[in-house]
């Protein structure tokens, strides 16, 4: 778990690379079950087509339906988002641990608002980490870059406010059950060695990885 822009995707990718675990994204599950026209998928599509939120029970059915047949360790990303979802998951497919990426909001805002995109190609630049050769211009075509609405500071602030309002009770639920692990930091590279060390106490790594400067 973690706010939008906290690096959940990056950390999840690294976990899957180093540990024998199946990564399940709630968005991917939703799309797959809609495509395969499962009962839960058909139900979810109805709400999506109407432009309304998929109810907790439908989302729970989608996720649990995907988890029950699995005969291996799994990593769930993007679910649960509400306390009723967390309670249902805890009762039906108990998780061993919940990892929360605790990144300061100001770091996330600065990280996201620095993104600029070349719309025709999808090339993404960042004013700090990957700046274009000429400010505001695509390196390849020389065409102007745009900032997507999702990347504007006021949009990011709204998304973070909505996330904390919805998610803080979920984190509190897992904290009360004694299974919440928090990883604080500013960047994925700073957090990852700590996540790896913790994961190694739960699952044998595929291969030993040495991290310089970490003990």
C-alpha positions as CSV (number, residue, x, y, z in Angstrom):
1,X,0.0,0.0,0.0
2,X,1.0,3.6,-0.5
3,X,-0.3,6.9,-2.0
4,X,-0.4,7.5,-5.7
5,X,3.2,8.1,-6.9
6,X,4.8,6.4,-3.9
7,X,6.5,3.8,-6.1
8,X,4.3,0.7,-5.4
9,X,4.8,-0.5,-9.0
10,X,8.6,-0.1,-8.8
11,X,8.8,-2.0,-5.5
12,X,6.4,-4.7,-6.6
13,X,8.4,-5.3,-9.7
14,X,11.6,-5.7,-7.7
15,X,9.9,-8.0,-5.2
16,X,8.7,-10.3,-8.0
17,X,12.2,-10.3,-9.6
18,X,13.9,-11.4,-6.3
19,X,11.3,-13.6,-4.7
20,X,9.1,-16.5,-5.9
21,X,5.7,-14.6,-5.6
22,X,2.9,-13.8,-7.9
23,X,2.0,-10.1,-8.3
24,X,-1.7,-9.4,-8.6
25,X,-2.9,-5.9,-9.5
26,X,-6.6,-5.2,-8.7
27,X,-6.9,-3.2,-12.0
28,X,-5.5,-6.2,-14.0
29,X,-7.8,-8.6,-12.3
30,X,-10.8,-6.4,-13.0
31,X,-10.0,-6.1,-16.7
32,X,-9.3,-9.8,-17.0
33,X,-12.5,-10.9,-15.4
34,X,-14.5,-8.4,-17.4
35,X,-12.9,-9.7,-20.6
36,X,-13.6,-13.4,-19.5
37,X,-17.1,-12.5,-18.6
38,X,-17.0,-14.1,-15.2
39,X,-20.1,-13.5,-13.0
40,X,-18.1,-10.9,-10.9
41,X,-16.7,-9.4,-14.1
42,X,-20.1,-8.9,-15.6
43,X,-21.4,-7.4,-12.4
44,X,-18.4,-5.0,-12.2
45,X,-18.8,-3.9,-15.9
46,X,-22.3,-2.8,-15.2
47,X,-21.2,-0.3,-12.6
48,X,-18.2,0.9,-14.7
49,X,-20.5,1.4,-17.7
50,X,-22.8,3.5,-15.6
51,X,-19.8,5.6,-14.4
52,X,-20.3,4.6,-10.7
53,X,-17.9,3.0,-8.2
54,X,-17.7,-0.8,-8.2
55,X,-19.3,-1.8,-4.8
56,X,-17.1,-3.4,-2.1
57,X,-18.8,-6.8,-2.4
58,X,-18.3,-7.0,-6.1
59,X,-14.6,-6.1,-5.8
60,X,-14.2,-8.6,-3.0
61,X,-15.7,-11.3,-5.1
62,X,-13.4,-10.4,-8.0
63,X,-10.3,-10.6,-5.9
64,X,-11.2,-13.6,-3.8
65,X,-12.1,-15.5,-6.9
66,X,-8.6,-14.8,-8.3
67,X,-6.8,-15.7,-5.0
68,X,-8.5,-19.0,-4.0
69,X,-7.1,-21.2,-6.8
70,X,-3.6,-20.0,-6.3
71,X,-1.1,-22.5,-4.8
72,X,1.7,-20.0,-4.3
73,X,2.6,-16.9,-2.4
74,X,1.0,-13.7,-3.8
75,X,1.5,-10.0,-3.6
76,X,-1.7,-7.9,-3.9
77,X,-1.5,-4.4,-5.2
78,X,-4.3,-1.8,-5.3
79,X,-6.6,-3.7,-2.9
80,X,-8.1,-3.3,-0.4
81,X,-9.1,0.3,-0.6
82,X,-11.8,0.4,2.1
83,X,-12.3,-1.1,5.5
84,X,-15.1,-3.5,4.4
85,X,-12.8,-4.8,1.7
86,X,-10.0,-5.2,4.2
87,X,-12.3,-7.1,6.6
88,X,-13.6,-9.4,3.9
89,X,-10.1,-10.2,2.7
90,X,-8.8,-10.8,6.2
91,X,-11.7,-13.2,6.9
92,X,-11.5,-15.1,3.6
93,X,-7.9,-15.0,2.5
94,X,-5.9,-13.8,5.4
95,X,-2.7,-11.8,4.5
96,X,0.5,-12.4,6.4
97,X,1.7,-8.8,6.2
98,X,0.7,-5.5,4.8
99,X,3.6,-3.3,3.6
100,X,2.9,0.5,3.4
101,X,5.2,2.8,1.6
102,X,5.2,6.0,3.7
103,X,6.4,8.7,1.4
104,X,6.0,12.4,2.4
105,X,3.2,14.1,0.4
106,X,5.5,17.0,-0.6
107,X,8.0,14.5,-2.2
108,X,5.2,12.9,-4.2
109,X,3.9,16.2,-5.3
110,X,7.3,17.4,-6.5
111,X,8.0,14.0,-8.2
112,X,4.8,14.0,-10.1
113,X,4.5,17.7,-11.0
114,X,7.9,17.5,-12.7
115,X,6.6,15.1,-15.3
116,X,6.2,16.4,-18.9
117,X,4.9,14.3,-21.8
118,X,5.3,14.2,-25.6
119,X,1.7,13.3,-26.3
120,X,2.1,11.7,-29.8
121,X,4.9,9.2,-28.7
122,X,4.1,8.9,-25.0
123,X,7.8,9.8,-24.1
124,X,7.9,11.1,-20.5
125,X,10.5,13.6,-19.2
126,X,11.1,14.9,-15.7
127,X,12.5,18.4,-15.0
128,X,14.8,16.9,-12.3
129,X,15.4,13.3,-13.1
130,X,15.2,13.1,-16.9
131,X,15.0,16.6,-18.4
132,X,14.7,17.2,-22.1
133,X,17.7,18.7,-23.8
134,X,15.7,21.9,-24.5
135,X,13.2,22.8,-21.8
136,X,9.6,22.1,-22.8
137,X,10.6,20.4,-26.1
138,X,10.8,16.7,-27.1
139,X,14.3,15.5,-27.8
140,X,13.4,13.5,-30.9
141,X,10.8,15.7,-32.8
142,X,11.3,19.1,-31.4
143,X,7.6,19.3,-30.7
144,X,6.3,20.9,-27.5
145,X,5.8,18.9,-24.3
146,X,2.5,19.0,-22.3
147,X,1.8,18.4,-18.7
148,X,-1.1,16.0,-18.3
149,X,-4.0,17.0,-16.0
150,X,-3.1,14.1,-13.7
151,X,0.4,15.5,-13.3
152,X,-0.6,19.0,-12.3
153,X,0.1,20.0,-8.7
154,X,-3.5,20.8,-7.8
155,X,-4.7,17.4,-9.2
156,X,-2.0,15.5,-7.3
157,X,-3.0,17.3,-4.0
158,X,-6.7,16.4,-4.6
159,X,-5.7,12.7,-5.2
160,X,-3.6,12.6,-2.1
161,X,-6.3,14.1,0.0
162,X,-8.8,11.5,-1.3
163,X,-6.3,8.7,-0.8
164,X,-5.7,9.6,2.9
165,X,-9.3,10.1,3.7
166,X,-10.2,6.6,2.3
167,X,-7.0,4.7,3.2
168,X,-6.0,5.8,6.7
169,X,-8.8,3.7,8.2
170,X,-7.5,0.7,6.2
171,X,-4.0,1.2,7.5
172,X,-5.4,1.6,11.1
173,X,-7.3,-1.7,10.6
174,X,-4.1,-3.6,9.7
175,X,-2.1,-1.8,12.4
176,X,-4.7,-2.9,15.0
177,X,-4.2,-6.5,13.7
178,X,-0.5,-6.3,14.2
179,X,0.4,-7.0,10.5
180,X,1.3,-3.5,9.2
181,X,4.9,-2.9,8.2
182,X,5.8,0.7,7.3
183,X,8.8,1.7,5.2
184,X,9.6,5.4,5.3
185,X,11.8,7.2,2.8
186,X,11.8,9.6,-0.1
187,X,12.8,7.3,-3.0
188,X,12.3,3.7,-4.1
189,X,16.1,3.1,-4.1
190,X,16.2,4.2,-0.5
191,X,13.3,2.1,0.6
192,X,14.0,-1.1,-1.4
193,X,16.9,-2.5,0.6
194,X,14.8,-2.4,3.7
195,X,11.9,-4.1,1.9
196,X,14.2,-6.8,0.6
197,X,15.6,-7.5,4.0
198,X,12.2,-7.8,5.5
199,X,10.9,-10.0,2.7
200,X,13.9,-12.3,3.2
201,X,12.5,-13.1,6.6
202,X,9.3,-14.3,5.0
203,X,10.4,-16.0,1.8
204,X,13.7,-17.3,0.7
205,X,15.1,-15.0,-2.0
206,X,15.7,-16.4,-5.5
207,X,19.3,-15.5,-5.1
208,X,21.3,-13.5,-2.6
209,X,21.7,-9.8,-3.5
210,X,24.3,-7.6,-1.9
211,X,23.4,-4.0,-1.2
212,X,26.4,-1.8,-0.6
213,X,26.1,0.5,2.3
214,X,23.2,-1.3,3.9
215,X,23.4,-3.4,7.1
